[in-house]
Amino acid sequence: MKVTIKYVENSMKADGVVLKQSISAGEELEKGQSITLTVNKKQPKEQQDKNEENKEKNNNEERTDDSI
């Protein structure tokens, strides 16, 4: 069996939780068949804070349109 792990971020779920899998629960695999697990991987708290600061900064920036 070949296992591929993909990581995505879901802030509503705990870190390391399997969010989905490419086969149904209880389904048997044949020899050589592969499965993909999608696992939650949260960013470190420092990175989350930095991303929030950048998002807030971008929302507060004034935008001007010189084409008028």
C-alpha positions in Angstrom: 0.0 0.0 0.0 1.2 3.5 -0.8 0.1 6.3 1.4 0.2 10.0 0.3 -0.3 12.7 2.9 -1.6 16.1 1.9 -1.6 18.9 4.4 -4.2 21.7 4.6 -5.1 24.2 7.2 -8.5 24.3 8.9 -8.6 26.5 12.0 -11.8 24.8 13.2 -10.1 21.4 13.6 -7.3 20.2 15.8 -3.8 19.9 14.4 -3.0 16.5 13.0 -6.6 15.4 12.5 -7.4 13.5 9.3 -9.9 15.7 7.4 -10.6 13.3 4.6 -9.3 10.2 2.9 -9.5 8.9 -0.7 -11.3 5.7 0.2 -14.3 5.0 2.3 -14.0 3.8 5.8 -13.9 0.0 6.0 -13.0 -0.3 2.3 -10.4 -2.9 1.7 -7.3 -2.1 -0.4 -5.7 -4.4 -2.9 -2.0 -5.0 -2.9 -0.2 -1.9 -4.5 -3.2 0.3 -4.2 -2.7 3.8 -2.8 -4.6 6.0 -0.4 -4.4 9.8 0.1 -5.0 11.2 3.5 -5.7 14.9 4.0 -4.4 16.0 7.4 -4.9 19.3 9.2 -1.7 21.3 9.8 -2.2 24.5 11.6 0.4 27.3 11.3 2.4 28.1 14.4 0.7 30.8 16.6 3.4 33.3 15.7 2.7 32.8 11.9 -1.1 33.1 12.5 -0.6 36.4 14.4 1.6 37.7 11.6 -0.9 36.7 8.9 -3.8 38.4 10.9 -1.7 41.6 11.2 -0.9 41.6 7.5 -4.6 41.0 6.6 -5.7 43.9 8.9 -3.0 46.2 7.4 -4.2 45.4 3.9 -7.8 46.0 4.8 -6.9 49.4 6.3 -4.8 50.7 3.4 -6.3 53.5 1.4 -6.7 52.7 -2.2 -6.7 55.5 -4.8 -7.7 55.4 -8.4 -5.7 57.9 -10.5 -7.6 57.1 -13.7 -10.5 59.3 -12.8 
